[in-house]
Amino acid sequence: MNVVFLSPNFPEHFHNFCDRLKRLGVNVLGIGDAPYESLDRRCVDALEEYYCLPSLEDYDAVYRAVAHFIHRYGRIDYVESQNEYWLALEARLREDFNVANGLRPRELENVKYKSRMKKFYADAKIPTARYEIVESPEQLRRFLERVGTPVVIKPDNGVGAADSWKIRSCDDLERFWANKRDVTYVAEEYVNGRVETFDGIVNARGEILFATGQVMLVNPLEMANEGSEAVSYTTDVKSTGMYEIGERALKAFNIKGRFFHLEFFRLLKDQPGLGREGEIVGLEVNLRAPGGYIPDKMDYAYDVDVYQIWAESLVFQENRSFPDYRFKYYVAHVGRRPGVNYAHTVDEIRARFGAKLVLEKEPPKALNGTMGSYIFLLRSTSLDELREQYSFILARADA
């Protein structure tokens, strides 16, 4: 089996996807824009061959790289990246090289644009926020009058919370219009809810091989645009009602043969037209592994290897290594912000939590917006313990 993996070096831990494939005897063929000598040794060891390009935005150059691999190794079975930014490139390569597995450009349209997702949520009988495609300031004002403030505006084809705006007033509206990029934006009524996710791996037959979820105690929009600290944790979706909702969404969107990351709101209070407190509202669909270090959080929460499960989903269409996985720990992601005078040092955090602190890291600057400038992953056996952990880490000396 031959798998082309785009940008295997970024984020840095994505070499694990390649490594697990290689362990199963797969030829993993990397294409990236980082010089070979700059690659982490673990990334190099996970690849059969690496093709360096000045830019992956140059489609003709990427096309020639894939053609080179076909000449050397034969037909390509998969094109992957697990990176939302490269989903369209993946799809185009599959189309042009007739790769049997994975989404083609036409299929990607249904999960690429936030406005088009609404129909499929409706098919799954999952409510979503009212919306409009933003075309003029006057039309946007009328939408604000109809649904009230605040309103959230974001690119219809966007990545995460990037370039998202919360409109509370006419001044906010004018500021958005003066700074908007030349792309299509969608405006949505504000949902008073907490973001929760349904994440996992589904095989080519649409069977869920692994599923879990994340609870975002701080909204990603606030993390990215308002400088808030990041706090989230893994949760057992089979005990929260999310599994059944997520399964319906997977079927409505016809998601197969993918790592998936589905985002929802859980309402914090009754909201007319959407539901009652505690009910779930659809947000958006992402057909790639969840961002940041969430795959590692999954591993620590279940004592599994999700990179291995994903590799087995491609090679065997089965979860052979961890078929009886079960939730064992809450795993919190706590992200600090630069320039804040925190009450406790990193050494004090290490001493207090010991083995419960499973990872600490300074993530790449490109990911600081939604992760924090320095992160901690901690295991806990109860939500009370989890609260104590993140409260200690984020306590401020000048509080």
One Martini backbone bead per residue (centre of mass of N, CA, C, O) as a GRO file, in nm:
protein
  399
    1MET     BB    1   0.097   0.035   0.021
    2ASN     BB    2   0.023   0.383  -0.078
    3VAL     BB    3   0.102   0.694   0.099
    4VAL     BB    4   0.023   1.026   0.083
    5PHE     BB    5   0.182   1.285   0.285
    6LEU     BB    6   0.105   1.599   0.387
    7SER     BB    7   0.289   1.762   0.591
    8PRO     BB    8   0.443   1.565   0.824
    9ASN     BB    9   0.577   1.812   1.017
   10PHE     BB   10   0.275   1.953   1.039
   11PRO     BB   11   0.250   1.909   1.305
   12GLU     BB   12   0.496   1.751   1.483
   13HIS     BB   13   0.302   1.493   1.572
   14PHE     BB   14   0.225   1.379   1.273
   15HIS     BB   15   0.433   1.148   1.246
   16ASN     BB   16   0.250   0.927   1.377
   17PHE     BB   17   0.084   0.854   1.131
   18CYS     BB   18   0.325   0.747   0.966
   19ASP     BB   19   0.442   0.541   1.164
   20ARG     BB   20   0.194   0.346   1.179
   21LEU     BB   21   0.195   0.274   0.883
   22LYS     BB   22   0.482   0.159   0.863
   23ARG     BB   23   0.433  -0.075   1.072
   24LEU     BB   24   0.219  -0.196   0.841
   25GLY     BB   25   0.387  -0.169   0.552
   26VAL     BB   26   0.377   0.119   0.451
   27ASN     BB   27   0.418   0.356   0.204
   28VAL     BB   28   0.546   0.667   0.304
   29LEU     BB   29   0.484   0.978   0.120
   30GLY     BB   30   0.635   1.281   0.140
   31ILE     BB   31   0.506   1.629   0.135
   32GLY     BB   32   0.700   1.937   0.156
   33ASP     BB   33   0.852   2.268   0.272
   34ALA     BB   34   1.071   2.130   0.433
   35PRO     BB   35   1.368   2.064   0.485
   36TYR     BB   36   1.513   1.770   0.537
   37GLU     BB   37   1.724   1.864   0.766
   38SER     BB   38   1.469   1.979   0.955
   39LEU     BB   39   1.370   1.714   1.030
   40ASP     BB   40   1.258   1.502   1.229
   41ARG     BB   41   1.367   1.190   1.291
   42ARG     BB   42   1.081   1.061   1.319
   43CYS     BB   43   0.986   1.151   1.041
   44VAL     BB   44   1.199   1.021   0.864
   45ASP     BB   45   1.151   0.721   0.970
   46ALA     BB   46   0.836   0.723   0.859
   47LEU     BB   47   0.965   0.747   0.571
   48GLU     BB   48   1.040   0.647   0.251
   49GLU     BB   49   0.983   0.944   0.127
   50TYR     BB   50   1.096   1.285   0.044
   51TYR     BB   51   0.935   1.585  -0.091
   52CYS     BB   52   1.064   1.895  -0.168
   53LEU     BB   53   0.904   2.218  -0.157
   54PRO     BB   54   0.856   2.553  -0.163
   55SER     BB   55   0.534   2.487  -0.225
   56LEU     BB   56   0.197   2.366  -0.183
   57GLU     BB   57   0.056   2.588  -0.374
   58ASP     BB   58   0.197   2.433  -0.609
   59TYR     BB   59   0.035   2.216  -0.797
   60ASP     BB   60   0.231   2.122  -1.016
   61ALA     BB   61   0.450   2.028  -0.816
   62VAL     BB   62   0.277   1.822  -0.663
   63TYR     BB   63   0.204   1.652  -0.907
   64ARG     BB   64   0.498   1.568  -0.972
   65ALA     BB   65   0.550   1.423  -0.706
   66VAL     BB   66   0.333   1.204  -0.740
   67ALA     BB   67   0.437   1.095  -1.010
   68HIS     BB   68   0.704   1.003  -0.896
   69PHE     BB   69   0.587   0.793  -0.699
   70ILE     BB   70   0.446   0.619  -0.912
   71HIS     BB   71   0.700   0.544  -1.069
   72ARG     BB   72   0.835   0.398  -0.810
   73TYR     BB   73   0.555   0.251  -0.648
   74GLY     BB   74   0.287   0.318  -0.773
   75ARG     BB   75  -0.011   0.318  -0.677
   76ILE     BB   76  -0.234   0.522  -0.506
   77ASP     BB   77  -0.439   0.485  -0.213
   78TYR     BB   78  -0.357   0.755  -0.047
   79VAL     BB   79  -0.452   1.094   0.059
   80GLU     BB   80  -0.296   1.284   0.324
   81SER     BB   81  -0.293   1.518   0.645
   82GLN     BB   82  -0.491   1.622   0.885
   83ASN     BB   83  -0.542   1.910   0.734
   84GLU     BB   84  -0.759   2.152   0.660
   85TYR     BB   85  -0.592   2.320   0.452
   86TRP     BB   86  -0.547   2.038   0.258
   87LEU     BB   87  -0.821   1.916   0.154
   88ALA     BB   88  -0.835   2.025  -0.138
   89LEU     BB   89  -0.570   1.899  -0.232
   90GLU     BB   90  -0.639   1.611  -0.185
   91ALA     BB   91  -0.890   1.597  -0.372
   92ARG     BB   92  -0.746   1.674  -0.637
   93LEU     BB   93  -0.547   1.437  -0.640
   94ARG     BB   94  -0.757   1.213  -0.648
   95GLU     BB   95  -0.881   1.297  -0.912
   96ASP     BB   96  -0.620   1.305  -1.101
   97PHE     BB   97  -0.527   0.993  -0.982
   98ASN     BB   98  -0.757   0.800  -0.907
   99VAL     BB   99  -0.825   0.778  -0.604
  100ALA     BB  100  -1.036   0.568  -0.433
  101ASN     BB  101  -0.976   0.708  -0.156
  102GLY     BB  102  -1.181   0.953  -0.074
  103LEU     BB  103  -1.231   1.276  -0.131
  104ARG     BB  104  -1.373   1.475  -0.360
  105PRO     BB  105  -1.449   1.786  -0.456
  106ARG     BB  106  -1.760   1.753  -0.457
  107GLU     BB  107  -1.779   1.627  -0.166
  108LEU     BB  108  -1.638   1.864  -0.009
  109GLU     BB  109  -1.854   2.091  -0.031
  110ASN     BB  110  -2.042   1.988   0.214
  111VAL     BB  111  -1.776   2.047   0.434
  112LYS     BB  112  -1.656   2.344   0.361
  113TYR     BB  113  -1.932   2.495   0.399
  114LYS     BB  114  -2.123   2.626   0.645
  115SER     BB  115  -2.391   2.669   0.486
  116ARG     BB  116  -2.415   2.365   0.373
  117MET     BB  117  -2.445   2.212   0.649
  118LYS     BB  118  -2.742   2.270   0.730
  119LYS     BB  119  -2.891   2.049   0.569
  120PHE     BB  120  -2.763   1.799   0.716
  121TYR     BB  121  -2.863   1.866   0.995
  122ALA     BB  122  -3.159   1.854   0.916
  123ASP     BB  123  -3.155   1.554   0.830
  124ALA     BB  124  -3.063   1.483   1.143
  125LYS     BB  125  -3.229   1.661   1.344
  126ILE     BB  126  -3.037   1.924   1.383
  127PRO     BB  127  -3.000   2.212   1.508
  128THR     BB  128  -2.947   2.557   1.392
  129ALA     BB  129  -2.840   2.849   1.326
  130ARG     BB  130  -2.913   3.129   1.204
  131TYR     BB  131  -2.854   3.260   0.862
  132GLU     BB  132  -2.623   3.457   0.645
  133ILE     BB  133  -2.505   3.587   0.369
  134VAL     BB  134  -2.267   3.828   0.326
  135GLU     BB  135  -2.328   4.138   0.114
  136SER     BB  136  -2.415   4.379   0.318
  137PRO     BB  137  -2.466   4.611   0.555
  138GLU     BB  138  -2.776   4.620   0.535
  139GLN     BB  139  -2.828   4.314   0.554
  140LEU     BB  140  -2.688   4.284   0.829
  141ARG     BB  141  -2.875   4.471   0.988
  142ARG     BB  142  -3.134   4.307   0.939
  143PHE     BB  143  -3.030   4.055   1.082
  144LEU     BB  144  -2.989   4.187   1.359
  145GLU     BB  145  -3.289   4.267   1.396
  146ARG     BB  146  -3.399   3.968   1.383
  147VAL     BB  147  -3.183   3.814   1.604
  148GLY     BB  148  -2.986   3.990   1.730
  149THR     BB  149  -2.758   4.031   1.995
  150PRO     BB  150  -2.517   3.873   1.904
  151VAL     BB  151  -2.300   3.819   1.616
  152VAL     BB  152  -2.152   3.578   1.403
  153ILE     BB  153  -1.857   3.612   1.195
  154LYS     BB  154  -1.750   3.406   0.911
  155PRO     BB  155  -1.605   3.218   0.703
  156ASP     BB  156  -1.744   2.990   0.498
  157ASN     BB  157  -1.428   2.919   0.427
  158GLY     BB  158  -1.285   2.799   0.716
  159VAL     BB  159  -1.049   2.791   0.998
  160GLY     BB  160  -1.200   2.772   1.254
  161ALA     BB  161  -1.166   3.091   1.435
  162ALA     BB  162  -1.067   3.236   1.206
  163ASP     BB  163  -1.188   3.538   1.129
  164SER     BB  164  -1.373   3.608   1.373
  165TRP     BB  165  -1.688   3.777   1.468
  166LYS     BB  166  -1.831   3.993   1.718
  167ILE     BB  167  -2.154   4.143   1.703
  168ARG     BB  168  -2.290   4.422   1.912
  169SER     BB  169  -2.263   4.669   1.703
  170CYS     BB  170  -2.220   4.918   1.478
  171ASP     BB  171  -1.918   4.942   1.525
  172ASP     BB  172  -1.853   4.646   1.469
  173LEU     BB  173  -1.962   4.641   1.183
  174GLU     BB  174  -1.773   4.859   1.065
  175ARG     BB  175  -1.509   4.716   1.139
  176PHE     BB  176  -1.555   4.469   0.971
  177TRP     BB  177  -1.599   4.608   0.689
  178ALA     BB  178  -1.308   4.746   0.691
  179ASN     BB  179  -1.149   4.438   0.741
  180LYS     BB  180  -1.240   4.261   0.533
  181ARG     BB  181  -1.215   4.018   0.324
  182ASP     BB  182  -1.215   3.860  -0.008
  183VAL     BB  183  -1.472   3.694   0.117
  184THR     BB  184  -1.704   3.474   0.229
  185TYR     BB  185  -1.960   3.538   0.460
  186VAL     BB  186  -2.112   3.429   0.772
  187ALA     BB  187  -2.409   3.479   0.957
  188GLU     BB  188  -2.484   3.421   1.310
  189GLU     BB  189  -2.648   3.344   1.561
  190TYR     BB  190  -2.621   3.345   1.887
  191VAL     BB  191  -2.498   3.087   2.104
  192ASN     BB  192  -2.580   2.978   2.431
  193GLY     BB  193  -2.293   2.784   2.446
  194ARG     BB  194  -2.111   2.489   2.467
  195VAL     BB  195  -1.843   2.341   2.335
  196GLU     BB  196  -1.878   2.027   2.166
  197THR     BB  197  -1.746   1.705   2.073
  198PHE     BB  198  -1.708   1.465   1.793
  199ASP     BB  199  -1.457   1.216   1.796
  200GLY     BB  200  -1.290   1.017   1.526
  201ILE     BB  201  -1.329   0.692   1.360
  202VAL     BB  202  -1.403   0.592   1.021
  203ASN     BB  203  -1.481   0.376   0.792
  204ALA     BB  204  -1.569   0.286   0.463
  205ARG     BB  205  -1.860   0.178   0.599
  206GLY     BB  206  -1.933   0.377   0.855
  207GLU     BB  207  -1.776   0.269   1.098
  208ILE     BB  208  -1.717   0.302   1.429
  209LEU     BB  209  -1.392   0.270   1.593
  210PHE     BB  210  -1.387   0.565   1.733
  211ALA     BB  211  -1.499   0.761   2.031
  212THR     BB  212  -1.516   1.103   2.137
  213GLY     BB  213  -1.461   1.407   2.346
  214GLN     BB  214  -1.503   1.768   2.389
  215VAL     BB  215  -1.476   2.024   2.638
  216MET     BB  216  -1.527   2.377   2.615
  217LEU     BB  217  -1.482   2.614   2.859
  218VAL     BB  218  -1.361   2.778   2.618
  219ASN     BB  219  -1.420   2.953   2.357
  220PRO     BB  220  -1.251   2.960   2.059
  221LEU     BB  221  -1.321   3.255   1.992
  222GLU     BB  222  -1.193   3.372   2.254
  223MET     BB  223  -0.911   3.261   2.217
  224ALA     BB  224  -0.844   3.392   1.933
  225ASN     BB  225  -0.979   3.709   1.985
  226GLU     BB  226  -0.951   3.759   2.333
  227GLY     BB  227  -0.714   3.610   2.496
  228SER     BB  228  -0.789   3.353   2.615
  229GLU     BB  229  -0.780   3.089   2.793
  230ALA     BB  230  -0.723   2.737   2.780
  231VAL     BB  231  -1.008   2.502   2.826
  232SER     BB  232  -1.013   2.142   2.822
  233TYR     BB  233  -1.191   1.812   2.785
  234THR     BB  234  -1.246   1.498   2.811
  235THR     BB  235  -1.519   1.274   2.708
  236ASP     BB  236  -1.795   1.055   2.744
  237VAL     BB  237  -2.022   1.018   2.489
  238LYS     BB  238  -2.195   0.773   2.615
  239SER     BB  239  -2.287   0.970   2.880
  240THR     BB  240  -2.402   1.256   2.717
  241GLY     BB  241  -2.556   1.204   2.419
  242MET     BB  242  -2.346   1.241   2.172
  243TYR     BB  243  -2.332   0.979   2.011
  244GLU     BB  244  -2.610   0.983   1.871
  245ILE     BB  245  -2.578   1.257   1.735
  246GLY     BB  246  -2.311   1.198   1.583
  247GLU     BB  247  -2.414   0.957   1.419
  248ARG     BB  248  -2.627   1.115   1.260
  249ALA     BB  249  -2.428   1.309   1.125
  250LEU     BB  250  -2.253   1.106   0.975
  251LYS     BB  251  -2.487   0.999   0.796
  252ALA     BB  252  -2.579   1.268   0.666
  253PHE     BB  253  -2.272   1.326   0.552
  254ASN     BB  254  -2.134   1.061   0.461
  255ILE     BB  255  -1.903   0.950   0.654
  256LYS     BB  256  -1.591   0.806   0.533
  257GLY     BB  257  -1.273   0.722   0.590
  258ARG     BB  258  -1.228   0.900   0.873
  259PHE     BB  259  -1.135   1.152   1.044
  260PHE     BB  260  -1.325   1.326   1.304
  261HIS     BB  261  -1.472   1.676   1.372
  262LEU     BB  262  -1.743   1.756   1.566
  263GLU     BB  263  -1.944   2.047   1.623
  264PHE     BB  264  -2.106   2.176   1.922
  265PHE     BB  265  -2.382   2.279   2.115
  266ARG     BB  266  -2.456   2.335   2.461
  267LEU     BB  267  -2.707   2.458   2.619
  268LEU     BB  268  -2.732   2.702   2.889
  269LYS     BB  269  -3.014   2.785   2.768
  270ASP     BB  270  -3.291   2.875   2.660
  271GLN     BB  271  -3.368   2.883   2.291
  272PRO     BB  272  -3.539   3.004   2.057
  273GLY     BB  273  -3.541   2.759   1.790
  274LEU     BB  274  -3.333   2.537   1.938
  275GLY     BB  275  -3.382   2.500   2.267
  276ARG     BB  276  -3.295   2.350   2.557
  277GLU     BB  277  -3.136   2.308   2.818
  278GLY     BB  278  -2.877   2.071   2.714
  279GLU     BB  279  -2.902   2.087   2.428
  280ILE     BB  280  -2.821   2.020   2.079
  281VAL     BB  281  -2.612   2.204   1.843
  282GLY     BB  282  -2.506   2.271   1.540
  283LEU     BB  283  -2.198   2.375   1.378
  284GLU     BB  284  -1.946   2.174   1.264
  285VAL     BB  285  -1.739   2.015   1.008
  286ASN     BB  286  -1.445   1.790   1.032
  287LEU     BB  287  -1.214   1.602   0.807
  288ARG     BB  288  -1.019   1.556   1.074
  289ALA     BB  289  -0.814   1.584   1.300
  290PRO     BB  290  -0.792   1.717   1.579
  291GLY     BB  291  -0.644   1.965   1.714
  292GLY     BB  292  -0.353   1.968   1.835
  293TYR     BB  293  -0.342   1.743   2.132
  294ILE     BB  294  -0.597   1.555   2.115
  295PRO     BB  295  -0.489   1.275   2.040
  296ASP     BB  296  -0.331   1.252   2.310
  297LYS     BB  297  -0.576   1.276   2.496
  298MET     BB  298  -0.704   1.017   2.403
  299ASP     BB  299  -0.483   0.827   2.495
  300TYR     BB  300  -0.496   0.909   2.804
  301ALA     BB  301  -0.808   0.846   2.846
  302TYR     BB  302  -0.787   0.521   2.717
  303ASP     BB  303  -0.525   0.371   2.663
  304VAL     BB  304  -0.428   0.443   2.362
  305ASP     BB  305  -0.379   0.450   1.984
  306VAL     BB  306  -0.501   0.654   1.744
  307TYR     BB  307  -0.290   0.621   1.523
  308GLN     BB  308  -0.333   0.315   1.499
  309ILE     BB  309  -0.633   0.314   1.438
  310TRP     BB  310  -0.611   0.476   1.179
  311ALA     BB  311  -0.423   0.285   1.025
  312GLU     BB  312  -0.619   0.038   1.044
  313SER     BB  313  -0.851   0.173   0.883
  314LEU     BB  314  -0.690   0.164   0.612
  315VAL     BB  315  -0.583  -0.141   0.604
  316PHE     BB  316  -0.849  -0.307   0.761
  317GLN     BB  317  -1.120  -0.163   0.870
  318GLU     BB  318  -1.005  -0.179   1.173
  319ASN     BB  319  -0.993  -0.228   1.536
  320ARG     BB  320  -0.745  -0.431   1.661
  321SER     BB  321  -0.597  -0.308   1.923
  322PHE     BB  322  -0.887  -0.136   2.044
  323PRO     BB  323  -1.196  -0.263   2.061
  324ASP     BB  324  -1.235  -0.215   2.404
  325TYR     BB  325  -1.264   0.069   2.460
  326ARG     BB  326  -1.233   0.299   2.751
  327PHE     BB  327  -1.309   0.524   2.979
  328LYS     BB  328  -1.075   0.671   3.240
  329TYR     BB  329  -1.001   0.985   3.176
  330TYR     BB  330  -0.954   1.299   3.237
  331VAL     BB  331  -0.828   1.546   2.993
  332ALA     BB  332  -0.653   1.835   3.027
  333HIS     BB  333  -0.638   2.155   2.872
  334VAL     BB  334  -0.389   2.405   2.957
  335GLY     BB  335  -0.363   2.752   2.857
  336ARG     BB  336  -0.139   2.994   2.850
  337ARG     BB  337  -0.042   3.334   2.866
  338PRO     BB  338   0.125   3.593   2.779
  339GLY     BB  339   0.199   3.838   3.027
  340VAL     BB  340   0.125   3.671   3.284
  341ASN     BB  341   0.085   3.672   3.643
  342TYR     BB  342   0.140   3.390   3.787
  343ALA     BB  343   0.130   3.216   4.091
  344HIS     BB  344   0.262   2.960   3.938
  345THR     BB  345   0.504   2.763   3.861
  346VAL     BB  346   0.614   2.506   3.679
  347ASP     BB  347   0.749   2.359   3.916
  348GLU     BB  348   0.494   2.363   4.097
  349ILE     BB  349   0.320   2.198   3.907
  350ARG     BB  350   0.492   1.945   3.899
  351ALA     BB  351   0.490   1.891   4.208
  352ARG     BB  352   0.176   1.870   4.247
  353PHE     BB  353   0.104   1.647   3.996
  354GLY     BB  354   0.308   1.484   3.857
  355ALA     BB  355   0.189   1.212   3.682
  356LYS     BB  356  -0.066   1.383   3.586
  357LEU     BB  357   0.151   1.518   3.415
  358VAL     BB  358   0.179   1.428   3.067
  359LEU     BB  359   0.208   1.733   2.941
  360GLU     BB  360   0.447   1.980   2.822
  361LYS     BB  361   0.424   2.286   2.611
  362GLU     BB  362   0.546   2.474   2.332
  363PRO     BB  363   0.384   2.579   2.085
  364PRO     BB  364   0.339   2.686   1.799
  365LYS     BB  365   0.268   3.005   1.706
  366ALA     BB  366   0.035   2.926   1.502
  367LEU     BB  367  -0.130   2.787   1.773
  368ASN     BB  368  -0.178   2.996   2.010
  369GLY     BB  369  -0.472   3.107   1.981
  370THR     BB  370  -0.614   2.804   2.079
  371MET     BB  371  -0.381   2.696   2.310
  372GLY     BB  372  -0.147   2.866   2.384
  373SER     BB  373   0.192   2.928   2.489
  374TYR     BB  374   0.138   2.717   2.732
  375ILE     BB  375   0.104   2.368   2.802
  376PHE     BB  376  -0.126   2.134   2.973
  377LEU     BB  377  -0.152   1.785   3.053
  378LEU     BB  378  -0.416   1.626   3.253
  379ARG     BB  379  -0.505   1.391   3.476
  380SER     BB  380  -0.834   1.260   3.588
  381THR     BB  381  -1.115   1.115   3.790
  382SER     BB  382  -1.250   1.408   3.816
  383LEU     BB  383  -1.400   1.715   3.798
  384ASP     BB  384  -1.287   1.829   4.059
  385GLU     BB  385  -0.991   1.775   3.995
  386LEU     BB  386  -0.983   1.935   3.732
  387ARG     BB  387  -1.050   2.212   3.856
  388GLU     BB  388  -0.803   2.223   4.040
  389GLN     BB  389  -0.593   2.222   3.818
  390TYR     BB  390  -0.674   2.479   3.645
  391SER     BB  391  -0.683   2.678   3.881
  392PHE     BB  392  -0.385   2.660   3.960
  393ILE     BB  393  -0.255   2.735   3.680
  394LEU     BB  394  -0.445   3.017   3.643
  395ALA     BB  395  -0.354   3.158   3.871
  396ARG     BB  396  -0.319   3.488   3.997
  397ALA     BB  397  -0.119   3.707   4.165
  398ASP     BB  398  -0.341   3.967   4.108
  399ALA     BB  399  -0.636   3.863   4.205
   0.00000   0.00000   0.00000
